[in-house]
Amino acid sequence: MLAEETPVALVYGGSTEAVLMATPDDLEDFAIGFSLTEGLIESPEDVAELTVVHSQDGIELRMWMHGSRETAYRRRRRRLAGPTGCGLCGIESLSEAVRPARRITAGGSFALRFVAEALELLTAAQNLNRATRATHAAGFVRPGQGLIAIREDVGRHNALDKLAGSLRRNNLPSENGAVVVTSRVSVEMVQKASVIGAPLLIGMSAPTALAVRTAAAAGLTLVALARADSCQVFAGAERLALA
């Protein structure tokens, strides 16, 4: 079994905002999640209409926003056509590339052993990757409640966007859990995770220096290089307890 990837265009009011190579699953979650994490909307209710249109060349996610969001969208117009997992290609403003992450207001604490538990839960639920060995995953885990949601995609940014869309479309609170990703942690992964609002971000691979600085400035606890028996805490260690 091979993983599928296809061009997916995100279209707002008839204008193409982005074209990304993505796994053609959970497309409504992708549309809403991308819109949220890119700051184009504040809630799913800002999208008045969403239509998934399949064609020979790919898929269009056609959205029409309510009038109050249209002006904000025009202020941050973005055109990109990136390879798999590319999130910043073609962005028009340098300031947009390094925009601050949203401030995390959720508190709480997590036992350090929860990191390993979250990784185990995410790994066990990666059905598409188990079949193809070619996809990333992003999941949301709550202590004592397990894996709340997971999304998989050939692109790491796409998987995180799909997770964001799933949580918000299903009105699942994110203040008391962790976002877990199978990839390295770039600055954009931190920016997107901060929109979700979870106080803890766990990555299986390494972070970039800018991602660490951005997480620290946003009050996000960042754990990376996470394994079953080890991890490294790069920001927000005060939320983690050894017990």
C-alpha positions as CSV (number, residue, x, y, z in Angstrom):
1,M,0.0,0.0,0.0
2,L,1.3,3.4,-1.0
3,A,0.4,6.8,0.5
4,E,-1.6,9.0,-1.7
5,E,-0.7,12.7,-2.3
6,T,-2.5,15.1,-4.5
7,P,-2.6,18.9,-5.0
8,V,-5.1,20.5,-2.7
9,A,-6.0,24.1,-3.3
10,L,-7.4,26.2,-0.5
11,V,-9.7,28.8,-2.1
12,Y,-11.3,31.7,-0.3
13,G,-14.0,33.8,-2.1
14,G,-12.8,32.5,-5.5
15,S,-9.1,33.3,-4.9
16,T,-6.5,30.6,-4.4
17,E,-4.6,31.1,-1.1
18,A,-2.4,28.1,-1.2
19,V,-1.8,24.8,-3.1
20,L,-0.3,22.0,-1.0
21,M,0.5,18.4,-1.7
22,A,-1.6,16.5,0.8
23,T,-3.2,13.2,1.6
24,P,-6.8,13.4,0.3
25,D,-8.5,12.5,3.6
26,D,-10.2,14.6,6.3
27,L,-10.4,17.5,3.9
28,E,-13.0,19.5,5.8
29,D,-10.7,19.3,8.9
30,F,-7.8,20.4,6.7
31,A,-9.7,23.4,5.3
32,I,-10.8,24.6,8.7
33,G,-7.5,23.8,10.4
34,F,-5.4,25.6,7.9
35,S,-7.7,28.6,8.0
36,L,-7.4,28.7,11.8
37,T,-3.6,28.1,12.1
38,E,-2.8,30.6,9.4
39,G,-4.9,33.3,11.2
40,L,-7.5,33.6,8.4
41,I,-10.4,32.8,10.7
42,E,-10.9,32.8,14.5
43,S,-13.5,30.0,14.6
44,P,-15.1,27.5,12.2
45,E,-18.2,29.7,12.3
46,D,-16.3,32.4,10.3
47,V,-16.6,30.1,7.3
48,A,-20.0,30.6,5.8
49,E,-19.7,27.8,3.2
50,L,-17.2,25.0,2.5
51,T,-17.3,22.8,-0.6
52,V,-14.9,20.0,-1.6
53,V,-14.5,19.9,-5.4
54,H,-12.6,17.1,-7.0
55,S,-11.2,17.5,-10.5
56,Q,-8.7,15.7,-12.8
57,D,-5.9,17.9,-11.6
58,G,-6.5,17.7,-7.9
59,I,-8.9,19.0,-5.2
60,E,-10.2,22.4,-4.4
61,L,-11.4,23.3,-0.9
62,R,-13.7,26.3,-1.7
63,M,-14.6,28.5,1.2
64,W,-16.6,31.6,1.5
65,M,-16.1,33.6,4.7
66,H,-18.5,35.9,6.4
67,G,-18.1,39.6,5.5
68,S,-16.3,40.4,8.8
69,R,-13.5,38.1,7.9
70,E,-13.1,39.1,4.3
71,T,-11.1,42.3,5.0
72,A,-8.8,40.5,7.4
73,Y,-8.1,37.9,4.7
74,R,-7.2,40.4,2.1
75,R,-4.6,42.0,4.4
76,R,-2.7,38.7,4.6
77,R,-2.8,37.4,1.1
78,R,-0.5,34.5,0.5
79,R,0.3,32.5,-2.6
80,L,2.4,29.4,-2.5
81,A,2.8,26.1,-4.3
82,G,5.0,24.0,-2.1
83,P,6.3,20.4,-2.1
84,T,5.1,17.9,0.4
85,G,5.1,19.3,3.9
86,C,6.2,22.8,2.9
87,G,4.6,25.5,5.0
88,L,6.4,28.8,4.3
89,C,7.3,28.6,0.6
90,G,6.1,31.7,-1.2
91,I,5.0,33.7,1.8
92,E,5.0,37.4,0.8
93,S,6.2,39.1,4.0
94,L,9.2,38.3,6.1
95,S,7.3,39.4,9.2
96,E,4.6,36.8,8.5
97,A,7.3,34.1,8.4
98,V,8.4,34.9,12.0
99,R,5.2,36.1,13.4
100,P,4.9,35.5,17.2
101,A,3.0,32.4,18.3
102,R,-0.2,33.0,20.3
103,R,0.3,33.2,24.0
104,I,-0.6,30.0,25.8
105,T,-2.9,30.8,28.8
106,A,-3.5,27.3,29.9
107,G,-1.7,26.2,33.0
108,G,-1.6,22.8,34.7
109,S,1.2,20.3,35.1
110,F,2.1,17.0,33.5
111,A,4.0,14.0,34.9
112,L,7.1,13.4,32.9
113,R,6.0,9.8,32.3
114,F,3.1,11.2,30.3
115,V,5.4,12.0,27.4
116,A,6.1,8.3,26.9
117,E,2.5,7.4,27.3
118,A,1.4,10.0,24.7
119,L,4.0,8.7,22.2
120,E,2.8,5.2,22.7
121,L,-0.8,6.1,22.1
122,L,0.0,8.1,19.0
123,T,2.2,5.4,17.5
124,A,-0.4,2.7,18.1
125,A,-3.1,4.7,16.3
126,Q,-1.1,5.5,13.1
127,N,-2.9,3.1,10.9
128,L,-2.0,4.8,7.6
129,N,1.7,5.0,8.5
130,R,1.7,1.4,9.6
131,A,0.4,0.4,6.1
132,T,2.6,2.8,4.1
133,R,5.6,3.9,6.2
134,A,5.3,7.3,4.5
135,T,3.1,9.6,6.6
136,H,3.3,11.9,9.5
137,A,0.8,12.1,12.4
138,A,-0.4,14.7,14.8
139,G,-2.5,13.8,17.8
140,F,-4.1,15.3,20.9
141,V,-3.7,13.4,24.2
142,R,-5.2,14.1,27.6
143,P,-3.7,12.6,30.8
144,G,-6.0,9.9,32.1
145,Q,-8.2,10.1,29.0
146,G,-6.0,8.8,26.3
147,L,-5.8,9.8,22.6
148,I,-8.6,12.2,21.8
149,A,-7.9,12.8,18.1
150,I,-5.3,11.9,15.5
151,R,-4.8,12.9,11.9
152,E,-2.3,11.6,9.4
153,D,-0.9,13.1,6.2
154,V,2.1,12.9,3.9
155,G,3.0,16.4,5.2
156,R,3.7,17.2,8.8
157,H,2.1,20.7,8.6
158,N,-0.9,19.2,7.0
159,A,-1.4,16.6,9.7
160,L,-1.2,19.3,12.4
161,D,-3.7,21.5,10.4
162,K,-6.1,18.6,10.1
163,L,-5.8,18.0,13.9
164,A,-6.5,21.6,14.6
165,G,-9.6,21.5,12.4
166,S,-10.9,18.3,13.9
167,L,-10.6,19.6,17.5
168,R,-12.4,22.9,16.7
169,R,-15.1,21.4,14.5
170,N,-15.9,18.9,17.2
171,N,-15.7,21.5,20.0
172,L,-13.1,19.5,21.9
173,P,-11.2,21.7,24.5
174,S,-7.5,21.6,24.2
175,E,-6.4,23.5,27.3
176,N,-5.7,20.3,29.4
177,G,-3.6,18.1,27.1
178,A,-0.7,17.8,24.7
179,V,-0.2,18.0,21.0
180,V,2.1,15.2,19.8
181,V,3.8,15.2,16.4
182,T,5.9,12.6,14.7
183,S,8.2,15.2,13.0
184,R,10.8,17.7,13.8
185,V,9.5,20.9,15.4
186,S,10.0,23.9,13.2
187,V,8.9,27.4,14.0
188,E,5.7,27.0,12.0
189,M,4.8,23.8,13.9
190,V,5.1,25.9,17.1
191,Q,3.0,28.7,15.6
192,K,0.3,26.3,14.5
193,A,0.3,24.4,17.8
194,S,-0.1,27.6,19.7
195,V,-3.4,28.3,17.9
196,I,-4.7,24.9,19.1
197,G,-4.0,26.2,22.6
198,A,-2.6,23.1,24.3
199,P,0.1,23.9,26.8
200,L,2.4,21.0,25.9
201,L,3.9,20.2,22.5
202,I,5.8,16.9,22.1
203,G,7.9,16.2,19.0
204,M,9.6,13.0,18.1
205,S,12.5,14.7,16.4
206,A,14.6,17.8,17.1
207,P,13.4,21.4,17.2
208,T,15.0,24.3,15.5
209,A,16.5,27.1,17.6
210,L,13.8,29.6,16.4
211,A,11.1,27.1,17.4
212,V,12.5,26.9,20.9
213,R,12.7,30.7,21.2
214,T,9.2,31.1,19.9
215,A,7.8,28.4,22.2
216,A,9.5,30.0,25.2
217,A,8.1,33.5,24.3
218,A,4.6,32.1,23.9
219,G,4.7,30.2,27.2
220,L,4.4,26.8,25.5
221,T,6.1,23.8,27.0
222,L,8.2,22.1,24.3
223,V,9.5,18.6,24.6
224,A,11.3,17.1,21.7
225,L,13.6,14.2,20.8
226,A,11.0,12.2,22.6
227,R,11.4,8.4,22.9
228,A,9.9,5.7,25.1
229,D,12.7,6.1,27.6
230,S,14.0,9.6,27.2
231,C,13.2,13.1,26.0
232,Q,14.6,16.6,26.2
233,V,12.7,19.7,27.5
234,F,13.5,22.8,25.6
235,A,11.0,25.3,27.0
236,G,8.4,25.6,29.8
237,A,10.0,23.0,32.1
238,E,7.9,24.3,35.0
239,R,4.8,22.4,33.7
240,L,6.6,19.0,34.0
241,A,6.9,17.0,37.2
242,L,9.1,14.0,37.8
243,A,6.5,12.2,39.8
